[in-house]
């Protein structure tokens, strides 16, 4: 759960949330959590089932994939990233 005191900082860092309804912000607050991820650590790896969507408040994310010839490290547009995410298999239904 995200504490009340943290919510204004999150909304300020993510302009899309400025248009969220109070109900949407409350859902984010109840279901969300804050995490500090050390530099160089993988957040997700290709093919991994994803149960949450990270929202970057600060810092930089490097998107890459490992192909047959090794590491592919190229800039990825928001559209390409959205396509990669939507192509991922859905999480299992419990």
C-alpha positions in Angstrom: 0.0 0.0 0.0 1.2 3.5 -0.8 1.1 5.9 2.1 -1.1 9.1 1.9 2.0 11.2 2.2 3.7 9.6 -0.9 0.7 10.0 -3.2 1.3 13.7 -4.1 4.9 12.9 -5.1 3.8 10.0 -7.3 1.1 12.1 -9.0 3.6 14.9 -9.5 6.2 12.5 -11.1 3.6 10.8 -13.4 1.6 13.4 -15.3 -0.8 10.9 -16.6 -2.1 10.4 -13.0 -3.1 14.1 -12.8 -6.2 13.1 -14.8 -7.1 10.1 -12.6 -10.3 10.1 -10.7 -10.2 9.9 -6.9 -11.3 6.2 -7.2 -8.5 5.4 -9.6 -5.9 7.0 -7.3 -7.3 5.1 -4.3 -7.1 1.9 -6.2 -3.4 2.7 -7.1 -2.8 3.5 -3.5 -4.3 0.3 -2.2 -2.9 -2.1 -4.8 0.4 -0.3 -5.4 3.7 -0.3 -3.6 7.0 1.7 -3.9 10.3 -0.1 -4.6 13.8 1.2 -5.0 15.5 -0.9 -7.6 19.4 -0.8 -7.6 21.2 0.3 -10.8 22.0 -2.6 -13.1 19.3 -4.9 -11.7 16.8 -6.6 -14.1 13.2 -5.6 -13.4 11.9 -8.2 -15.9 13.4 -10.7 -18.2 12.1 -11.7 -21.6 9.3 -14.3 -21.3 8.7 -13.7 -17.6 5.1 -13.6 -16.4 4.3 -10.1 -15.2 2.0 -9.6 -12.3 2.4 -5.8 -11.9 3.4 -2.8 -14.0 6.2 -0.7 -12.7 5.8 3.1 -12.9 9.2 4.8 -13.0 9.3 7.8 -10.7 12.9 8.7 -11.3 16.0 7.3 -13.0 16.5 5.5 -16.3 15.4 2.2 -17.7 17.4 0.3 -20.2 15.4 -2.1 -22.4 17.2 -4.9 -24.2 16.8 -8.4 -25.4 19.2 -11.3 -25.9 19.1 -12.7 -29.4 20.9 -15.5 -31.2 23.9 -13.3 -31.7 24.0 -12.0 -28.2 22.8 -8.8 -26.5 20.7 -6.4 -28.5 20.9 -3.0 -26.8 19.1 -0.3 -28.8 16.8 2.6 -27.9 13.2 1.4 -27.8 10.4 3.8 -28.5 7.3 3.9 -26.3 5.3 2.3 -29.1 7.8 -0.6 -29.4 7.8 -1.0 -25.7 4.0 -1.2 -25.6 4.1 -3.8 -28.4 6.6 -5.9 -26.4 4.4 -5.7 -23.3 1.2 -6.5 -25.2 2.8 -9.5 -26.9 3.7 -11.1 -23.5 1.6 -14.0 -22.4 -1.1 -13.1 -19.9 -0.6 -14.2 -16.3 -2.2 -17.4 -15.2 -5.7 -17.2 -13.9 -6.0 -18.3 -10.3 
